Structures are given as structure tokens and as C-alpha cells.
């Protein structure tokens, strides 16, 4: 019964943390995937924090025109999304990486926040000033 060799020590593992960040904890609570409601351990779930305006961009100007107040900061919607691994891959929140690239542990570069235009319009964007080529 006890003569079987221990295979646990020399089995290959795909990731250094085994896909979790549980280090030293025996058990962690489960969260539900935002997309499919699967139970996922909280440390294994792919987390995404989204900050959006409650009002969509198309209606911001209409609300500003109809508002009594000169300057009114529109409320924002703060949501923390939890994804299971399969939904995060399917909805392109994360991508699979090669064996070498998996060892890179630095997070990808963040995009700098755009400074707000004083006119409230994007140059060259929808509704912005159109630049035509000189003839």
C-alpha cells in the first residue's frame, strides 16, 4: 500500500502559482462569474474594475442643454467584474501566452488618461472639426 512512488514532486506544472494567488491559505471564498455564473475561487477569478459614466456619450450633450445647472458632474458607475478563466478568454479580457511569455510577470502598460478638451469634442472625431486637405 505505501510502496507507490510519490509523483507529486516531479510532475510538471504550467504556471508558477498554479493559476491561483492563494499562497498559504487553505481555502478561499467563491465568487460568481459575471458572464456565466460559474463558481470560481476568488483568487483564481480574473478581475476587472470598470468605471463608466451612467449616461452614454450620445446623451451627455442633451442632458447638459436641458439641465438647470451650469456645471453638473455626471455620476459614474463603478463595477467590479469577476470572470471565470474560460469566459475571460472567450470575451478577450485575457489571452493565452507562449511558454516563454508566461514567465513575464510585469503588468502590461496602462494607457494614459486623455486630458479633457475644453470644447468637449474630440478633434477629428464624430462631431468635431473636419480637416480637409489643401488643394
Rosetta blueprint (number, residue, H / E / L):
1 X L
2 X L
3 X L
4 X L
5 X L
6 X L
7 X L
8 X L
9 X L
10 X L
11 X L
12 X L
13 X L
14 X L
15 X L
16 X L
17 X L
18 X L
19 X L
20 X L
21 X L
22 X L
23 X L
24 X L
25 X L
26 X L
27 X L
28 X L
29 X L
30 X E
31 X E
32 X E
33 X L
34 X L
35 X L
36 X L
37 X L
38 X L
39 X E
40 X E
41 X E
42 X L
43 X L
44 X L
45 X L
46 X E
47 X E
48 X E
49 X E
50 X E
51 X E
52 X E
53 X E
54 X L
55 X L
56 X L
57 X H
58 X H
59 X H
60 X H
61 X H
62 X H
63 X H
64 X H
65 X H
66 X H
67 X L
68 X L
69 X L
70 X L
71 X L
72 X L
73 X L
74 X L
75 X L
76 X E
77 X E
78 X E
79 X E
80 X E
81 X E
82 X E
83 X E
84 X L
85 X H
86 X H
87 X H
88 X H
89 X H
90 X H
91 X L
92 X L
93 X L
94 X L
95 X L
96 X L
97 X L
98 X L
99 X L
100 X L
101 X H
102 X H
103 X H
104 X L
105 X L
106 X L
107 X L
108 X L
109 X L
110 X L
111 X L
112 X L
113 X L
114 X L
115 X L
116 X L
117 X L
118 X L
119 X L
120 X L
121 X L
122 X L
123 X L
124 X L
125 X L
126 X L
127 X L
128 X L
129 X L
130 X L
131 X L
132 X L
133 X L
134 X L
135 X L
